[in-house]
Amino acid sequence: MSAAEQYLEIEDLHPIDIVETLAEHHAWDFDRVAEDQIAMAVEGQWRTYSVTLAWSAVDETLRLIVTFEMEPPEESLPRLYEMLNQTNDMCWSGAFTYWQEQRLMVYRYGLVLAGGQVAGAEQLGRLLGSAIANCERFYPAFQLASWSDTPVEEAMQVAIAEAYGRA
């Protein structure tokens, strides 16, 4: 029986428990910050991404935040913000933002599980995989927008070109 099938049979399992098991399975470094929160480090092709998931029972939402450091020059911020707008138009789930004070690029997503809905291992695995894939996909474009004079439209072409092979 796979890990996903095992969790599908257990209806009252906490979503953070499932994420912890996924982190163990993938050998990701993680810290169970609290009963309702886990922080992980996920190695990507371009960066090591800091991933935090937190469960809010009050609004029945699992919040996902993926961050990575970016320190673009001040003069490139308008171009980076334009890139973020175009990037978010291309993301079907989740959105990017730049936290200038912390010097962090942030990808956020909220999975609403209202009415006692349960997220299974497969769904949570897809959520994590999709978040990291989006970060990997757009990272080179963010770098081009931040560190070169490449127009946003050209930088975006790097993200539009689908990569094949191992990411």
N, C-alpha and C positions, 0 to 999 in steps of 0.2 A: 504494500500500500504506500503510495507516495505521500509526501508531507502535505500536499494540497488536499488530497482525498481524506487524510486523517482529520484535517481541520474542518472540512465541510460537514463532518458528522457531529462536531461539537459546537452547538449554537451559542453558548454563552461565554466563549473564549474571548478574552480581552484583545482588541486589535494590536496593542503594543506587545503582547505575548507572542502573537503570530510574527510580527516584525522582528522580534528578538530571535526567534527560531530561524527566520530567513537570514538574518545577519550571521548567525552561527553557521548555517549551511554554506553561505558564500565566503566564510572566513573573513568577514569585515570586522574591523575594530569597532567596538561599540561600548556604550556606557548606558546602563538603565538609570537615567537621571532621577526618575520618580516612577511611581506605579503607572502614571499616565504619560510618560515621556521617555523617549530613547534618542540618543545621539550616536551617529555612526560616521566613520570615515570610509568613503568608497573611492577606490583608485580607478581613475579613468585614463583615457589615452593622453589627455591634455593636462589634467590636474588631479589632485586628490580633493574630492568634494566633501564638505561637511553637510551631513544630512540629519535633520531633526524631525521626528514625528511626535506629535502631542495629541492626545485624545481629550476632548472637552465633552464631558457628559451633559453639561448644561445645554449646549446647543447641538449635541450629538454630531460633532464634526471631528474628523481626523485631519489635523493640519500637518502638511508637509512643507518643510523649508529646506532648500539646498542652497548652500553659499560657497563662493570661492572668492579669493582675494583678487582685486583689480585696483590698480592705482594709476588711472589714466591722467595725463597732464590736464590741468585746468582748462586750457584752451580747446581741448578735444571733447569736453563734456557736451556741448550742443550736438555734435555729430553722434556721440554715443547715445544721447537721449532720442535722437531721430532713429537710430538703429534699433533701440528698444521698442519704439512704437511700431516699426515695421515687423520686428520679430514677434511681438505679441499678436499682431494680426495673423501670423502664420501658426501660432500655437493653438491647438484645439482645446487643450486642457492646461491649466496653469498659466502663469504669467511671470515675466522677468521684471525686475526693478533694480535700480542701483542705489545702495545706501552710501551716499558720499561720505558722511561723517565716519563710518566704520570702514570705508574703502572695500565694500563687499558687493559683488554681484549676487542677486538673490532670485531664485526661482521658487514660486509659492503655488500651492494648490490646497484646496479644502475639499475633502470627501465627506459629503453630508450623508449620515446614516440615520436619518430621522425615522421615528416610528419603530425603533427596535431592530432596524436592519443590521445585518452582520456582514462584514467584509471578510472574505476568505483569503487563504494564502495565495491563490492564483491572482486574485484581484489586487492584493497588496504588492505582490511581486511585480505585476504589470505597472502599478502606480510608481514604484521605485525605479523600475527599468525605464519607463517613459521619461521620468524626471531627469535621470542621468543622461539618457539619450538626447534630450533637448539641450542640456548643458554642453554636452560634447559637440552637438551639431552647430550651436551658435557661438561657441567659444572663439573659434578663429575669426569669425566676423566681428565680434566685439573687439578683439585685439587689433584687427585692421582699422576699425573705426577709431580706436583710441590712439594708436601709435603710428599711423601713416596718414598721408593726405588722400588716401583712397576714398572716392565718393561712396556714400552709403549704399547706393544701388549696386556698385561693383562689389563692395564688401559683402553684401547680402548674397551675391551669387555663390560665394564660398559655402554658405549655409544651405542654399537651395540645391546644390549639387549633392545628390545622395551618395554617401560612401558605401562601398560594398566591401565585404570582408569582415574581419574582426575589429571591433571598436574597443 
